[in-house]
Amino acid sequence: MGLGKVAGVGVEERRLISEIVSRVLKSVDVSSIGIRSLNLKPFEVLVAVILSQKTNRENVRKALESFRKEFKSVEEVASARVSRIERAIRPAGLWRMKAPRIKLIAKQVSKLENGLDEILKLPYPEAKKALSSMKGIGPKTADVFLMIARDEQVLPIDTHIFRVMRRLGVAGEREDYESLRVKLESAVEPEMRMTAHLALIEFGRSICKARNPRCGECPLAELCPSKVKA
Ligand code: SF4
């Protein structure tokens, strides 16, 4: 990717992001991460994105399997009691928060004439706007959904990526979601964005952890102003 100035992101900053992503890609293995092999329907992808919040992949897989056994259509979820959804997704944790959200989204999706397929046909800005206008779906959920459901070449920013980029000085304290997404996307080739997204999350989970970051074994230590000295 060329390193000219893009959308307010300077050359040096893009070079730094590019170096960070390249080192992270070399340090974590993301080959077995992802849910695409499960052949999910669009609504199930959306449910998987919600289930994945604040839990690990194994718990998401278990909860998703149980959810798919219990519910066969969006309409069934929309009309189900919240307690039934809670039971189905229990392995994912935070079910009291996630179940009403899934029901709320199901109710809105069930009102779309052609379900989520209708949104998946739209260009990215319109699709994201349509998704984000639904209650219970924010910009990150919309981006992750589009990335998985139709290979949209976005780089969604989650809490781990935010933390890593703040520590590295790429994200300011008041940086918002869209601004950081555009910054990272300006330095990462479109076809590498999903891999970079997964790798940065894994890096945040395993090395640049919220508590006790493992700076002593971090491949970014020499670039990092927040490095904790051993
Ligand atoms: S040096 Fe420490 S704080 Fe900086 S990116 Fe690495 S693990 Fe995170």
Boltz pocket constraint, residues with backbone or C-beta under 6 A from the ligand:
constraints:
  - pocket:
      binder: B
      contacts: [[A, 164], [A, 167], [A, 168], [A, 207], [A, 208], [A, 209], [A, 213], [A, 214], [A, 215], [A, 218], [A, 219], [A, 220], [A, 221], [A, 224], [A, 225], [A, 226], [A, 227], [A, 228]]
      max_distance: 6.0
